[in-house]
Amino acid sequence: MDLSTIERLMQMLENSTLNELEVSENGMRIRLAKTAGRNGGAPAVVPTRRDTPEAMAAAEIAALMALPDIPEIDEAVIVAGLSGTFYRAPAPGAEPYAKEGDLIEEGQTVALVEAMKMLNPVEAPRGGRIVSILVADGEPVTPGTPLILLASD
């Protein structure tokens, strides 16, 4: 859950008749509650004759949960999973696994990271087109170092 979503939930809670809201998404849970007003009392909820408090709360929650779909990010960054040396090809002088502009598939090996004399494949987390290779061949990398910029195609 990103900061803009949390801010939007806070605004929606502020403008609603609810006093408290709890949302779970992808293992992350957030609970928002209104604070007491200036006079020390909680904000008043005035139900109409037609709606019960439960029905109003259910409608408010449904409205809050109907957030617009956030489009999938068009680009992804493939990062190093461990410390070592980055190699674009399986051996010196060999063709690189992938070049800028290449269309690759999910799980395809796009590079290697040598760590403790072991060659560890760097695999694409999804399919797409390689926009940029961010690390030079033979450069040292650490966990989390951005290696390759990948765009949806």
BELQUI-V828861 format. One record per residue. RES is the residue in three letters. D_CENTER is the distance of its C-alpha to the mean C-alpha in Angstrom with 1 decimal. Layout:
res=RES d_center=D_CENTER
res=RES d_center=D_CENTER
//
This chain:
res=MET d_center=7.6
res=ASP d_center=7.6
res=LEU d_center=11.2
res=SER d_center=12.3
res=THR d_center=12.0
res=ILE d_center=13.9
res=GLU d_center=16.4
res=ARG d_center=17.0
res=LEU d_center=17.6
res=MET d_center=20.0
res=GLN d_center=21.8
res=MET d_center=22.2
res=LEU d_center=23.6
res=GLU d_center=25.9
res=ASN d_center=27.3
res=SER d_center=27.8
res=THR d_center=30.5
res=LEU d_center=28.3
res=ASN d_center=28.7
res=GLU d_center=25.7
res=LEU d_center=22.3
res=GLU d_center=20.2
res=VAL d_center=16.8
res=SER d_center=14.8
res=GLU d_center=11.4
res=ASN d_center=9.9
res=GLY d_center=12.5
res=MET d_center=12.0
res=ARG d_center=15.1
res=ILE d_center=16.3
res=ARG d_center=19.9
res=LEU d_center=21.3
res=ALA d_center=25.1
res=LYS d_center=27.5
res=THR d_center=30.0
res=ALA d_center=33.7
res=GLY d_center=35.4
res=ARG d_center=37.9
res=ASN d_center=40.8
res=GLY d_center=39.1
res=GLY d_center=38.6
res=ALA d_center=35.5
res=PRO d_center=34.8
res=ALA d_center=37.1
res=VAL d_center=36.0
res=VAL d_center=38.7
res=PRO d_center=38.5
res=THR d_center=40.4
res=ARG d_center=43.2
res=ARG d_center=41.5
res=ASP d_center=38.2
res=THR d_center=37.9
res=PRO d_center=35.4
res=GLU d_center=33.6
res=ALA d_center=33.3
res=MET d_center=32.2
res=ALA d_center=29.5
res=ALA d_center=28.3
res=ALA d_center=28.3
res=GLU d_center=26.3
res=ILE d_center=23.7
res=ALA d_center=23.5
res=ALA d_center=23.2
res=LEU d_center=20.3
res=MET d_center=18.4
res=ALA d_center=19.1
res=LEU d_center=16.3
res=PRO d_center=15.9
res=ASP d_center=13.5
res=ILE d_center=10.6
res=PRO d_center=11.2
res=GLU d_center=9.2
res=ILE d_center=8.5
res=ASP d_center=11.9
res=GLU d_center=11.5
res=ALA d_center=10.1
res=VAL d_center=11.7
res=ILE d_center=13.7
res=VAL d_center=14.4
res=ALA d_center=17.5
res=GLY d_center=17.6
res=LEU d_center=20.9
res=SER d_center=23.5
res=GLY d_center=26.1
res=THR d_center=27.2
res=PHE d_center=25.3
res=TYR d_center=27.4
res=ARG d_center=26.9
res=ALA d_center=29.9
res=PRO d_center=31.4
res=ALA d_center=34.5
res=PRO d_center=36.1
res=GLY d_center=37.3
res=ALA d_center=35.4
res=GLU d_center=33.2
res=PRO d_center=29.6
res=TYR d_center=27.1
res=ALA d_center=25.4
res=LYS d_center=26.0
res=GLU d_center=24.4
res=GLY d_center=24.5
res=ASP d_center=24.6
res=LEU d_center=23.0
res=ILE d_center=21.5
res=GLU d_center=20.6
res=GLU d_center=18.0
res=GLY d_center=19.5
res=GLN d_center=21.9
res=THR d_center=22.9
res=VAL d_center=22.3
res=ALA d_center=23.7
res=LEU d_center=25.1
res=VAL d_center=24.7
res=GLU d_center=28.1
res=ALA d_center=28.2
res=MET d_center=31.5
res=LYS d_center=33.2
res=MET d_center=30.7
res=LEU d_center=28.9
res=ASN d_center=25.4
res=PRO d_center=23.7
res=VAL d_center=20.4
res=GLU d_center=19.0
res=ALA d_center=16.7
res=PRO d_center=13.6
res=ARG d_center=14.3
res=GLY d_center=17.1
res=GLY d_center=17.6
res=ARG d_center=19.7
res=ILE d_center=19.8
res=VAL d_center=19.8
res=SER d_center=20.6
res=ILE d_center=21.5
res=LEU d_center=20.7
res=VAL d_center=23.1
res=ALA d_center=26.8
res=ASP d_center=28.5
res=GLY d_center=29.8
res=GLU d_center=27.7
res=PRO d_center=26.6
res=VAL d_center=22.9
res=THR d_center=21.2
res=PRO d_center=18.2
res=GLY d_center=15.0
res=THR d_center=17.2
res=PRO d_center=15.7
res=LEU d_center=18.1
res=ILE d_center=17.4
res=LEU d_center=15.6
res=LEU d_center=15.2
res=ALA d_center=15.3
res=SER d_center=15.5
res=ASP d_center=19.2
//
